[in-house]
Amino acid sequence: MTQSALDQLKKMTTIVADTGDLKAIQQFRPLDATTNPSLITAAASLPENKALIESAYAQAKAEGYETDLLIERTIDILTVKLGAEILKIVEGRVSTEVDAALSYDTEATVEKAKELLALYKAYGVDQDRILIKIASTWEGIQAARQLEAEGIHCNLTLLFGLHQARACADAKVTLISPFVGRILDWYKKAENVDQYPIEKDPGVLSVKQIYHYYKQHNVKTEIMGASFRSVDQVLGLAGCDLLTVSPNLLADLAQDQRTVERQLCTDHAHAHQQHEYTEIAKAEFKAEVEKDLMAFQLLQGGIDGFIKAREQLSTLLRQSFGVDANIHA
């Protein structure tokens, strides 16, 4: 019997579910799962998660939080509760995101990460099963450096270029999530192109460049391609350390019968042009971000989008529980 593209892919790449939908995770049985504010907000709107939301709110209220702080604490608790439920299904890890509003504040990011881990510990979840997800700003990467030094594993997200990947390598982060689809979207709009052949897809090529750099220099940080727009993009990175894929594309891969060929491997990486390994300083990092319009716009746009998603969840919770806004405890 012919194996599906998904089954073939699982033999060369760790497949991660990019969703907070527990039913989808049960269906596809990935090793790991990732969440973000948009996915948490989507999950919160599902009827089957009503009990989780109510218990999160009740816990926050019992802890003595009120009004604005009550809602913020409820979101953190809900995020962790959903992560804990996911970990009952998957064998590996779950990525849980720090509030994107803290993306340019190193100390606040470290503090929030530890708050989330304390919640997980209270629910009996081992710290090694959690990846703290942080935006790949300079400040976020330095927060990850501090956390990793304390044995707290991090997933650096909203990553759009080699300069961010280099800084993450310097910080010895556990995992990075370079975005594929958002890079493609940006270039299609900027260059007024309807589509690219997969071998010229700018998102796929960006991840390949990072993969080659990491493997050439024996960087231990794992690479997890993210934000896919098509099955072809996913298969274009077959062999990458990990790929986090949405349920709809996982379903398409499960039905796809084509033969999957490995596109990335450590041995082949050494055959590509080598970039010298040098640590990237803050000034160079900031200059590279500003010089790369795509990376600059997508990083800030991604942060803004995650902040908006959290605000939408806040509004949903306020309406559900009749909490007034703008009255601080």
Helices and strands as residue ranges (DSSP letters): H 5-10, E 14-18, H 22-28, E 32-34, H 37-44, G 47-49, H 50-62, H 67-87, E 94-97, G 100-102, H 106-122, G 127-129, E 130-135, H 138-149, E 154-159, H 162-170, E 175-178, H 181-190, G 198-200, H 202-216, E 222-225, H 231-235, E 242-245, H 247-255, H 266-269, H 282-291, H 293-321
